[in-house]
Amino acid sequence: MIDKKFDCVEFQRKIRDKFVEEANSNLKELILLLEKKKQISEIYLRLKERKERQLKASE
């Protein structure tokens, strides 16, 4: 039997719970919070940059 040291589902659940808590369980605040976090996310910025380069290359 494999001994799991990392549980992805539990990890995602904790992150979601943290965001909901930060937004005071308010859906509109949660959406605004996620938009704000997205704008500073290194992964999001890299993906956005790659997509822009692909669009320029296809023109």
FILODREN-680516 format. One record per residue (C-alpha): chain; residue number from 1; x, y, z. Coordinates in steps of 0.05 Angstrom, whole numbers, m for minus. Layout:
+-------+------+--------+--------+--------+
! chain ! resi !      X !      Y !      Z !
+-------+------+--------+--------+--------+
!     A !  NUM !      X !      Y !      Z !
...
+-------+------+--------+--------+--------+
END
This chain:
+-------+------+--------+--------+--------+
! chain ! resi !      X !      Y !      Z !
+-------+------+--------+--------+--------+
!     A !    1 !      0 !      0 !      0 !
!     A !    2 !     24 !     70 !    m17 !
!     A !    3 !     34 !    119 !     39 !
!     A !    4 !      6 !    186 !     14 !
!     A !    5 !     44 !    245 !     40 !
!     A !    6 !      7 !    297 !     m2 !
!     A !    7 !    m68 !    300 !    m12 !
!     A !    8 !    m85 !    346 !    m71 !
!     A !    9 !   m159 !    348 !    m55 !
!     A !   10 !   m147 !    368 !     17 !
!     A !   11 !    m96 !    420 !     m6 !
!     A !   12 !   m146 !    452 !    m54 !
!     A !   13 !   m201 !    450 !     m1 !
!     A !   14 !   m157 !    487 !     49 !
!     A !   15 !   m141 !    541 !     m3 !
!     A !   16 !   m215 !    549 !    m21 !
!     A !   17 !   m234 !    553 !     53 !
!     A !   18 !   m180 !    606 !     64 !
!     A !   19 !   m206 !    648 !      6 !
!     A !   20 !   m278 !    643 !     30 !
!     A !   21 !   m257 !    664 !     99 !
!     A !   22 !   m218 !    723 !     71 !
!     A !   23 !   m280 !    744 !     33 !
!     A !   24 !   m324 !    739 !     95 !
!     A !   25 !   m366 !    685 !     60 !
!     A !   26 !   m391 !    737 !     12 !
!     A !   27 !   m394 !    713 !    m61 !
!     A !   28 !   m383 !    782 !    m91 !
!     A !   29 !   m323 !    795 !    m46 !
!     A !   30 !   m296 !    725 !    m63 !
!     A !   31 !   m300 !    740 !   m138 !
!     A !   32 !   m264 !    807 !   m128 !
!     A !   33 !   m211 !    773 !    m84 !
!     A !   34 !   m198 !    720 !   m136 !
!     A !   35 !   m192 !    772 !   m192 !
!     A !   36 !   m143 !    811 !   m149 !
!     A !   37 !   m101 !    749 !   m134 !
!     A !   38 !   m102 !    729 !   m207 !
!     A !   39 !    m72 !    795 !   m228 !
!     A !   40 !    m10 !    783 !   m185 !
!     A !   41 !     m5 !    708 !   m198 !
!     A !   42 !     61 !    691 !   m231 !
!     A !   43 !     30 !    631 !   m266 !
!     A !   44 !    m27 !    672 !   m293 !
!     A !   45 !     20 !    727 !   m318 !
!     A !   46 !     64 !    676 !   m354 !
!     A !   47 !      4 !    642 !   m387 !
!     A !   48 !    m24 !    710 !   m408 !
!     A !   49 !     43 !    730 !   m437 !
!     A !   50 !     49 !    664 !   m475 !
!     A !   51 !    m21 !    672 !   m504 !
!     A !   52 !     m6 !    743 !   m527 !
!     A !   53 !     57 !    719 !   m562 !
!     A !   54 !     19 !    664 !   m596 !
!     A !   55 !    m34 !    713 !   m620 !
!     A !   56 !     19 !    760 !   m648 !
!     A !   57 !     54 !    702 !   m683 !
!     A !   58 !    m10 !    679 !   m716 !
!     A !   59 !    m26 !    748 !   m745 !
+-------+------+--------+--------+--------+
END
